[in-house]
């Protein structure tokens, strides 16, 4: 069984483009990663319509040949048909991959302001309770409250 070497053991060879020589002299071939195909909405619609015409023609193996020629699976065609049926041609448009945001910018701002408002209301309740406590303390001790400019 051949012994595999670590990446650090590789010595690049100037004459081989995508091959490298290991320390023991054997070559290590690297293959570039395939780029994922992205179909436009027009391509998807064309393929779905072509698949329908293949089925309508009644020729045996016409749909399979078309799928092989386009390089897609029947499950992909089935998904495109479902999207076309549910949303029309707009449903075939490519969507941004990844997790969808839970809130829009306006909703996020609304949540932030609601939280801030709740904090300020709590501080206001505490401040009003302290003011009421000071008033009661002045009544019990018989100390006259200072007159404010708003009261007069």
SULTA-V418510 format. One line per field, one symbol per residue. burial: 1 if it has 24 or more other C-alpha atoms within 12 Angstrom, else 0. A space follows every 50 residues. Layout:
burial = ???
This chain:
burial = 00000000000000000001100000010000000000000001101101 10000000000010010000010000100110010000000100000000 00000000000000000000000000000000000000000000000000 00
